[in-house]
């Protein structure tokens, strides 16, 4: 039983590191408050993606959708992108949910959610969501 527990912890830590690497490589913030301050300064809405350690759909969203160059260009043109691991990072209560991945568009002027989408989305659906 200890072996299984250690394996699960190790896998969780590896995924946690992977999402940080993704954030660094693709220019996503990993701190909501910092991203919100940047959004105000740049007058751009936030695109917040919440993920979890053991979520295969989160990984698929990163690899199959968010890494797409057309989608990346649209995201960085119109948003301050934020990716937060709900198992590790602190989230405001309004973003805490059992559904992951969860995507939010947050207005930089009011800090209120404009739109949200639950679960994995195909490229075409995600592109429509961020347009």
C-alpha positions in Angstrom: 0.0 0.0 0.0 2.9 2.4 0.8 4.3 1.7 -2.7 1.0 2.7 -4.4 0.7 5.8 -2.2 4.3 6.9 -3.1 3.7 6.2 -6.8 0.6 8.4 -6.7 2.4 11.2 -4.9 5.3 11.0 -7.4 2.9 11.1 -10.4 1.2 14.1 -8.9 4.4 16.0 -8.4 5.6 15.2 -11.9 2.3 16.6 -13.3 2.5 19.6 -11.1 6.0 20.3 -12.5 4.8 19.7 -16.1 2.0 22.3 -15.8 4.6 24.8 -14.6 6.8 24.0 -17.5 3.9 24.4 -19.9 3.1 27.8 -18.3 6.7 29.0 -18.6 7.1 27.7 -22.2 3.8 29.2 -23.5 3.7 32.4 -21.5 1.0 31.6 -19.0 0.8 33.1 -15.5 0.5 30.7 -12.6 -0.7 33.3 -10.0 -4.1 34.7 -10.4 -3.5 38.0 -8.5 -0.3 38.7 -10.5 -2.2 37.9 -13.7 -5.1 40.2 -12.8 -2.8 43.1 -12.1 -1.1 42.5 -15.4 -4.6 42.4 -17.1 -5.5 45.8 -15.7 -2.3 47.2 -16.9 -2.5 45.8 -20.4 -6.3 46.2 -20.5 -6.9 42.6 -21.5 -9.4 40.0 -20.1 -8.0 36.9 -18.3 -8.2 33.4 -19.7 -8.1 31.2 -16.6 -7.6 27.4 -17.0 -7.9 25.3 -13.9 -6.3 21.9 -14.0 -5.6 19.0 -11.5 -2.9 16.6 -10.8 -4.6 13.4 -11.9 -6.6 14.7 -14.8 -5.9 13.2 -18.2 -8.3 15.6 -19.9 -6.3 18.5 -18.6 -3.1 17.1 -20.1 -4.9 16.6 -23.4 -6.2 20.1 -23.4 -2.7 21.4 -22.9 -1.1 19.1 -25.6 -3.8 19.0 -28.2 -5.4 22.4 -27.9 -3.5 25.0 -26.0 -0.2 24.3 -27.8 -1.7 24.9 -31.2 -0.1 28.0 -32.8 -3.3 29.5 -34.1 -4.9 29.2 -30.6 -1.8 30.5 -28.9 -1.8 33.6 -31.1 -5.5 34.3 -30.4 -5.0 33.8 -26.6 -2.0 36.1 -26.4 -3.6 38.7 -28.6 -6.7 39.0 -26.5 -6.0 37.7 -23.0 -3.6 37.4 -20.1 -3.5 33.6 -19.9 -3.4 31.9 -16.5 -3.1 28.2 -15.7 -3.7 27.1 -12.1 -3.4 23.6 -10.6 -6.3 23.5 -8.1 -4.5 20.7 -6.2 -1.5 22.9 -5.5 -2.2 26.6 -6.0 -4.6 28.8 -4.1 -7.8 29.7 -5.9 -10.6 32.1 -5.1 -13.7 30.3 -3.9 -15.6 31.3 -7.1 -13.2 29.2 -9.2 -13.2 26.1 -7.0 -15.0 23.2 -8.7 -14.7 19.4 -9.0 -14.8 19.7 -12.8 -11.4 20.0 -14.5 -10.3 21.3 -16.8 -12.4 24.4 -16.4 -11.9 27.5 -18.6 -13.0 31.0 -17.6 -12.9 34.3 -19.3 -12.7 37.1 -16.6 -13.3 40.8 -17.3 -10.3 42.8 -16.3 -12.4 45.9 -15.4 -14.8 44.1 -13.0 -12.9 40.9 -12.1 -16.2 39.0 -12.9 -16.5 35.9 -15.0 -17.8 36.6 -18.4 -17.9 33.1 -19.7 -16.9 29.6 -18.6 -16.6 26.2 -20.2 -16.3 22.9 -18.4 -14.1 20.0 -19.5 -12.0 19.2 -22.5 -12.8 21.0 -25.7 -11.7 20.2 -29.3 -9.6 22.9 -31.0 -12.6 24.3 -33.0 -14.8 24.5 -29.9 -12.0 26.2 -27.8 -11.2 28.6 -30.6 -14.9 29.6 -30.7 -14.9 30.0 -26.9 -12.0 32.5 -27.0 -13.1 34.5 -30.0 
